[in-house]
Amino acid sequence: MRHHGALVVRTLGRMDGTDARIIDLLRADGRAPYGRIGEEVGLSASAVKRRVDRLLAQGALQGFTIRGGRPAADTEIQAYVEIFCTGNVATASLRRILEDIPEVRRAGTVSGDADAIVHMVAPTIARLEAAIERIREAPHIDHTVSAIVLTDMFDRS
């Protein structure tokens, strides 16, 4: 997997030269209209969209991200939240719960006392608290332990 600007590219399956050129153009501008990309590669906008959809479905493109000019710590509240479950909870069940909470940016199961840990980002403490409460109210969740980020030192993603 390679990270190129705001585009996450994974070399999977066969890509032709047009696919590679489309990826290069998306690397340069992830928000470029398909019509403009089509002009560059000699395809219609709908043909470019079909290729991008196929590349996403195959996993060759893994998504598009937007990174703001200011660090999140300057504008948002971040927290790491450990999740403790009752009994054995399937990872898929826990994933469904967490995917429905937009403040959860990353989630993973972990070794140790906690069953999972999530990285959460919210615009206010009140929104963060409400999101954590949604986790606590979910089935099979016993309790959570939260740590609010005070200083965002660096991010290698």
Secondary structure, DSSP 8 states (H G I E B T S, - for coil): -EEETTEEE---S---HHHHHHHHHHHH-TT--HHHHHHHHT--HHHHHHHHHHHHHHTSEEEE----SS-HHHHSEEEEEEEEESS---HHHHHHHHHT-TTEEEEEE-SSS-SEEEEEEESSHHHHHHHHHHHHHSTTEEEEEEEE-S-------
